[in-house]
Amino acid sequence: MSDLTGDAEKSLQIKIALRARLLTVRRSLSDIALATAAAKLQDQTLALVRAAHPITIAAYVPIGSEPGGLDLPYRLAEALPAGGRLLLPVLLPDNDLDWAEFTGVLTPAARGLREPTGPPLGPAALRAADLILVPALAVARDGTRMGRGGGSYDRALARLDAPRPDPGGSPHDQVPAHPDDSHHGATTPRSDDPIPPTGPRIVALLHDGEDIDTVPAEPHDRRVHAVITPTGGLSLRPAPNRRM
C-alpha cells in the first residue's frame, strides 16, 4: 500500500507521465535534429562561458539524445580561461556523483556512460565550481528541475547548501555583460540579474519544448538559476537553488 497522500501520489503520477512523454519525444529526434540542436546549445553555452569567465566549470558528458552533443566537454575545455578546470561526473555505485578533472580523455563506463580518467576529487568537489551545467529533462518557470529519475544530480546539487571551500570568492565570480556575444544569439546575464555574483551558477541544458510552465515538485527536487535551449538561448529563473 502506498505511503503517499492522495495529492502527493497524484503529483507523482503526473510527473511520471510527463517524464515518459518527454523521453518519447527525445527518442523521436533524428540524428540531424540532434546535431543541429547540439551545435546551437554549444554556441549559447560558450557565449555564457565567455561572459562569466569561470575558473572551474562542472558539466556533464551527454550520451544518446541528451542535450549538448557528444563533444560538449571538448568544446567547454577549449573555452576555459588560462588555469581553468573542467570537472566531469563519475557515477558511484549508489548513484551519487564523484567528480574528476577532464584532461582530454573520456573512457567508457557503466550504463553506457563516458567518464573522465583523472583522479577522483570527491563528491564535495562540486562546491568549488563557478558554473555548473546540468542535464535536465524539463525545467519549470520557477526553476524546478526534473531529471530522468535517478536522483544523482538532486543529491549532488544539495551539497551546494554547504559553504563553499573559498567563501571569499574571486573577481571571476562576477558575471559582466559581454558586448561581443550579441551575434551568437545568446542572452548574457547583467549585474542585476538573479544569477548570483558569487557562488556557483547552475544552468540546465534542454531541448526545445522542455522549458515548460510547471513541473510537479517533490521535496528533493532542486532549482536552477537559468536554462539554455537551442532556439530560446539563455533564460533566467527567478528562484535560487534551494530545497522547496
Secondary structure, 3 states (H helix, E strand, C coil): CCCCCHHHHHHHHHHHHHHHHHHHHHHCCCHHHHHHHHHHHHHHHHHHHHHHCCCEEECCCCCCCCCCCCCHHHHHHHHCCCCCEEEEEEECCCCCEEEEECCCCEEECHHHCEEECCCECCHHHHHHCCEEEEECCEECCCCEEECCCCCHHHHHHHHHHCCCCCCCCCHHHCCCCCHHHHHHCCCCCCCCCCCCCCCCEEEEECCCCCECCCCCCCCCCCECCEEEECCCEEEECCCCCCCC
